[in-house]
């Protein structure tokens, strides 16, 4: 007797696949969290949810009891493992509700990659647990093939939304989810209570698994195409208000003059630059990237910062710098930072005192008076190397200047007319502004009018300006040429690296920064410090050197600027040149998508029809269903059939074309004839034998030919109606 497989084996396989699909949605959060410590709780959620629902399903518990046990299991996991609380107390319910229900909003206001914390893990664990539990419940208690995939698909989509625009491709989670979901469909394409033949089941799995793998590979391979770069991914954070809004405060550029004239100077903070600090002569507190013609402001979004800070993708020509900073009399919200911060450490980081601008890298605090706030900072700073003069400024959409006066645009073109390279053009603007008169008692303001006064004043003393106007003028002239420029406000460092330096209001300064591909934001100093004369020293440990402040020009470039022909500076509207033609790539993507969709429809249509034939009403219809499936397999091998052929004629014709490989169809033909013409209704054994012969025919047709077996599954000919033909011989049973 042919061995049989109990349905319990398939049920357990369905439970496992539901857990794997839910676990794949949990793996998505590898792009959300900074370390892999998120994996154990999410794996426990996928396994725990699946096992809890499986026990409830196998024991036949009612829906209310199942929901109660499932929710209780999640609460135990969340309370003890995720949130790390101890024994329940009086406020347990309130704390659990606050942590679980408020987790999703905190996930939308934290800068990525985020620290692995219980209040951030609660939502991923909740989604993974209930996705696994719901999928297993539907798999064990319902018949629709696709229904158990819905909960895990929703959890997968939710994970993608929380990850947002984080760089990187989700190869492993996508492959796991596709493979588990499609294999679950293959397993469920059978009667829930049927006891089937091992040969038929294994043959179906051997055919379905390669199809599943091909579709999964196509889905994962699509991530490698240029159209899946992720630059335009949807991110729900853009619609969620950030926890801090430092842009509403007074622009730090407007306070520059009052700081420089303050007597006696106040010590604002101390800084010690450690690793990689050679040549560091300034520290930034604010980066202003939005100009309306009157004021420079910061348009960035500030999200809660943890120990790991969001980096800038593509900045490879940088060096690592670490520093320790302690705040004294510096008022918030802006905090000192070097370059692009990547790591933050300190006793108050976990308290949520820090936020970071996701685009600018500016650090802010929610303390109005952050006196005593200390933190260790690791940053990436663009390295001024030999290749910088040949580098190209990055493309940035935020370089528009509303109402730019024509005289400023003409001046920018005039100053850079003889410089072919982008870096040379910027250096020419920097030299011109450094040669202008400098006066700290000049009127404040950095509007178009103030800029025009100092750059077109012909060197008159009443047309002089100071760092506020010079930095704004450089950014405006650079943007007039299409360069991504911004104004930076910060402080000059009076001492050397590896020494604790006290920074005072006397060291306040402003400069401009331009973003270069691979380097990040490179500073340009349009103010010559040699022309400034600071006030007399106040005391010993905070005093500046007597006489003029020593000049700190930009470090010289060893290699001379490139003099060969270079393209003109790109404007924000210009598209970045692509490494491959977009037309052929788009055509290839559409062709792959259409091919994958067509293959899925063909396989699905065949599987659905086979299921209907095998579970038709009545034993004669089921036997004829096995015969029609056998005829379909013969048509896939190229055997031409007509609707006028009897079963015996079709079997003899197949034997004449394919030889002994059709022994099963020869044995099946009498059963099909008897199902139509016999007086007695065939029994269950005849039905079982018919489908065993159909499975054996598939084995005989493709023995040791797995590729041809896979291609046969994608052959659409069995879905076409058979043609009519003239009867060549009398009907034979």
Number of C-alpha atoms within 10 A of each C-alpha: 3 10 8 13 15 13 15 12 9 15 19 14 15 25 23 21 26 33 28 24 31 39 28 28 28 28 25 25 23 17 23 25 22 19 14 12 13 24 17 12 21 27 21 17 30 30 22 22 30 29 19 23 26 25 14 21 19 13 9 12 13 10 11 9 11 20 18 10 14 22 17 13 16 18 16 11 20 25 21 13 15 22 19 13 14 10 8 10 8 7 8 14 11 10 15 18 11 12 21 23 15 15 18 17 13 18 22 25 21 25 24 25 22 21 22 19 16 21 21 26 24 25 22 26 26 22 24 34 32 25 31 34 34 23 28 32 25 21 25 20 13 12 15 12 16 15 13 28 26 15 22 30 20 15 26 25 13 17 23 21 16 21 25 21 20 18 14 10 16 16 16 12 23 22 21 20 25 21 23 24 25 21 21 24 21 20 20 19 19 21 14 16 9 11 13 19 19 16 19 19 16 13 15 17 15 14 18 20 16 16 23 20 16 14 20 21 16 16 18 20 12 16 17 12 13 15 14 12 14 15 10 10 14 14 16 13 20 12 8 11 13 17 16 19 18 22 15 10 12 10 17 20 28 16 14 23 22 13 17 18 15 13 14 14 20 18 17 19 22 19 25 21 24 16 14 17 19 12 10 18 17 23 21 22 21 27 28 25 20 19 23 14 16 12 16 22 23 23 19 20 23 28 25 29 30 28 19 20 27 22 20 19 10 10 17 14 18 18 16 17 22 20 21 19 21 21 22 20 16 22 15 18 23 26 25 23 24 23 25 27 25 19 18 19 16 14 10 13 17 15 10 13 16 24 31 26 23 21 14 23 25 26 26 26 23 18 14 11 15 20 16 13 18 20 17 18 22 24 22 24 23 22 17 18 14 13 15 23 20 18 16 20 23 22 21 17 12 16 24 19 15 9 9 15 14 10 12 19 16 13 16 22 17 11 18 18 11 11 17 18 23 26 20 19 20 22 18 17 23 24 16 14 21 18 13 25 21 25 17 17 11 16 15 18 18 24 19 20 12 21 24 17 17 25 22 14 15 13 14 12 14 14 21 23 26 25 26 26 31 30 28 30 28 29 28 29 24 26 22 24 21 23 28 26 31 30 29 27 26 23 23 19 22 20 16 15 20 15 12 16 19 21 25 27 24 28 22 23 26 27 27 28 23 23 20 23 16 20 26 25 23 19 19 23 23 29 32 22 19 15 17 17 14 18 18 13 17 13 10 7 9 17 16 21 12 12 13 14 16 16 12 15 15 14 10 9 13 12 12 13 18 18 12 9 8 13 10 11 19 19 19 18 11 12 9 10 7 8 7 9 9 12 9 10 14 14 11 13 16 12 12 15 15 12 13 16 12 14 18 15 14 19 17 16 14 19 18 13 13 18 15 14 19 20 15 15 10 13 20 23 18 25 30 25 25 26 24 18 23 26 22 22 21 23 19 21 18 13 17 15 19 14 13 16 20 18 23 20 21 22 23 15 17 25 17 12 14 15 11 13 17 23 18 22 27 20 16 25 23 16 24 26 19 17 21 15 11 12 8 8 14 18 11 14 9 18 22 17 18 27 25 20 22 25 23 19 23 23 18 15 21 16 12 10 10 13 11 15 21 18 11 19 21 19 19 18 15 19 12 8 9 15 10 11 11 9 13 9 9 9 12 11 15
